[in-house]
């Protein structure tokens, strides 16, 4: 397979706080072959970079922890790098934690904890 010099980079961040989303998985999948071309993980500021890509159209699957995954198409027509920044909200379909907090000794629910 051909390995190119094309790249995509950007920042994933929380739309409400503006903070970068750390440890989000970014998967770059060739649209035509459905093969995984590259994988990256965001740093502590939400930044990611994927290089060495061949000219093609890719599905960029973004999977931030606690947020819904998102897929964007990226097409390389020339030699310019692509910048793709994305904002997320947990309420976009992310995972929530629900339950009851109980007293460690009695096991009774603590109604003041929400």
N, C-alpha and C positions, 0 to 999 in steps of 0.2 A: 504494500500500500504506500501511497505517496504521503510523505510528511512535509507539511508546508511551514511557512513562517508567519501565518496569519494569527491574530490574537483577538480575544475579547476580554474585557475587564470592566469592573464596576464596583458598586457598593450596594449592599442590601441593608435597609434600615427600617426601623419602626416609624411608621408615619406619625404616630402620636407624640413620641418622645424625641425623634430625630436621631436616636442612638443606633449605631451600627449593630447588625445581628451577627454575633460571633458563632463560629463552628457550623455554619450553614453549608450543606453539601450542594455543589454545583456539578451537574452532569451534562456533558456535551455529547449529544447523540446525532449521528449522521442521519438526516431525514430520509435519504433514499435507501440506505442499507440497514438502518435501525441499529447499527453497531455503535457501541460506546467508544467515542473518540478520545475523551479526556475527562478527568475528574479534578475538582479543586474544592477547597474548603475556605470559607471566609476567615479572615484574621480577627483580632479583637476589635477592630474598627468597622467590620463588615465588608472589607475589601477582598476581592478575588481577582485572579488573572489566570487565563488559560491561553497558552501559546502553542506553536507548532502545528496549527491546523491547516489542512488543505482547502483549496477553494471548493465550497459547497454550501448547502443550506443545512443548518443544524437546529435541533430542538435543544434549547438550554433549559434544563429542569432545575429549578431552584427549590431547595428543601430546608428552609430555616426551622430550627427547633421551636416548637410551640406555635407555629404559624402554618397556614395552608401552603401546600406546594404550588408552584406556578411554573408554567412552561411558556417560553417565548421562542419565536423563530429568529435566527440570526443568519443572514445570507452574506457571504463574502463575494463581492464582485470585483474588487480591486485589491490593492495591497495595504490599504489603510486599516489600522486597528479599529475595532468596534467598541464603543463604550455603552454599557447597558446597566443603568442604575434602577433599582426597584424598591418601592416602599411597601410595607406590609402592616396589617393590623391583625391581632389575634382574633378579632371578631369577624374577619373575612372567612371564617370557617375553621379556625385553629382549634387546638385541643384545649379543653378546660378541665380543671380538677374540681370534683365535687365530693362532698362527704360530710361527716359529722365529727367535730372535735370533742373528745371525751376526757373526763378527769382520769388521770393515770391510776389513782387509788380506787375510786368507786366505780368507774366505768360510766358514770352518769354524763349525759350530753351537757356541754357548756353552751347555753343559749346566747351568751353575749359574744361568742366568737362566730364571725360570719366569713 
